[in-house]
Amino acid sequence: MAAHGSRKVILAALAGNSLIAVTKFIAAAYTGSSAMLSEAIHSIVDTGNQGLLLYGMKRAQKQPDEKHPFGYGAEIYFWSFVVAILIFGVGSGVSFYEGVQKLLHPHPITNPLINYIVLAAAMVFEAVAWWIAYREFGRTRGNLGLFEAVQRSKDPTVFTVLFEDTAAMLGLVAAAIGIAAADFFAIEWADGAASIVIGFILAGTATLLAYETKGLLIGESAGRRVIAGLRRIVSSAPEVNSVNELRTMHLAPNDIIVALSLDFHDKLKVSDVEQAIARIERDIKARFPEIKRLFIEVQSQEDHHRAVIAARRARRAASRK
């Protein structure tokens, strides 16, 4: 997904959450609703998260240097993981705390009409931000299901905002139910229960985001389309006898590193092999511009097989120690 599209989604969510957070805090202070306070904290956390994602995108654009020769693209994965931790630690933790306090010390909500107005306005803002994120994510989703597309996505920024906005709308529904129960049926503890429900929603969202971004942070391979395309290009080269090994890894959403081990025909001259490697590299980068770095190792099938066996034996020996 293009960085421009990701930035547009984050900016839309940032603007909406900033306005919503201020409004929710005013309503919570005026009415004394724990559910509204939890929602206000939720919006503050989301606002900070969008700021961190923007910061991560900016850091990821730094050029490679001597200390980081492959660049800083993985920063976007790191800051996305931090966002998941903040949602769990701050958003979910405070919501649980506020809910428990309200259950232990229940008190009526004053002027609940203000809460209804704020919740309705917040739902509109969140729905707009959610639709922008969903539409942007759908551009690369294709025919895949939502969760399958998230699992295969290499850009965490948009699906992070999408999940945040989904959690926000679910939280608004929970807050509205809790406040309505406390208002119409005089169930004072319902407001606190709604706050705890919001905490569970945030905890679930944070866990899912942490799981998805962890895989990207420690390194995920390129998608099936890219790997299949690489094999076609390399296998079609007349100088190549076989592909010993093909490894890929995303350093950033649009930055892939590729390592190839190829067995060339034995009767080729060194100059022929050099020309074949140069042509293969040109063809690969022309077909997949997201592949920024390509390393090709010339190795016979027999030598590669022996190296693989030796590596396996070394790992087994190390595991016994």
Secondary structure as the mmCIF struct_conf table of DSSP 4:
data_model
#
loop_
_struct_conf.conf_type_id
_struct_conf.id
_struct_conf.beg_label_comp_id
_struct_conf.beg_label_asym_id
_struct_conf.beg_label_seq_id
_struct_conf.end_label_comp_id
_struct_conf.end_label_asym_id
_struct_conf.end_label_seq_id
HELX_RH_AL_P HELX_RH_AL_P1 ALA A 3 THR A 31
HELX_RH_AL_P HELX_RH_AL_P2 SER A 34 ALA A 60
TURN_TY1_P TURN_TY1_P1 GLN A 61 GLN A 61
HELX_LH_PP_P HELX_LH_PP_P1 LYS A 62 PRO A 64
BEND BEND1 GLU A 66 LYS A 67
TURN_TY1_P TURN_TY1_P2 PRO A 69 PHE A 70
BEND BEND2 TYR A 72 TYR A 72
TURN_TY1_P TURN_TY1_P3 GLY A 73 ALA A 74
HELX_RH_AL_P HELX_RH_AL_P3 GLU A 75 LEU A 86
HELX_RH_PI_P HELX_RH_PI_P1 ILE A 87 SER A 92
HELX_RH_AL_P HELX_RH_AL_P4 GLY A 93 LEU A 104
BEND BEND3 HIS A 105 HIS A 105
HELX_LH_PP_P HELX_LH_PP_P2 PRO A 108 ILE A 109
BEND BEND4 THR A 110 THR A 110
HELX_RH_AL_P HELX_RH_AL_P5 PRO A 112 ARG A 141
TURN_TY1_P TURN_TY1_P4 GLY A 142 ASN A 143
BEND BEND5 LEU A 144 LEU A 144
HELX_RH_AL_P HELX_RH_AL_P6 LEU A 146 ARG A 152
BEND BEND6 LYS A 154 LYS A 154
HELX_RH_AL_P HELX_RH_AL_P7 PRO A 156 PHE A 184
BEND BEND7 PHE A 185 PHE A 185
TURN_TY1_P TURN_TY1_P5 GLU A 188 GLU A 188
HELX_RH_AL_P HELX_RH_AL_P8 TRP A 189 ILE A 218
HELX_LH_PP_P HELX_LH_PP_P3 SER A 221 GLY A 223
HELX_RH_AL_P HELX_RH_AL_P9 ARG A 224 SER A 235
TURN_TY1_P TURN_TY1_P6 SER A 236 SER A 236
TURN_TY1_P TURN_TY1_P7 PRO A 238 GLU A 239
STRN STRN1 VAL A 240 ALA A 252
TURN_TY1_P TURN_TY1_P8 PRO A 253 ASN A 254
STRN STRN2 ASP A 255 PHE A 264
TURN_TY1_P TURN_TY1_P9 ASP A 266 LYS A 267
HELX_RH_AL_P HELX_RH_AL_P10 VAL A 270 ARG A 287
TURN_TY1_P TURN_TY1_P10 PRO A 289 GLU A 290
STRN STRN3 ILE A 291 VAL A 298
HELX_RH_AL_P HELX_RH_AL_P11 GLN A 301 ARG A 320
#
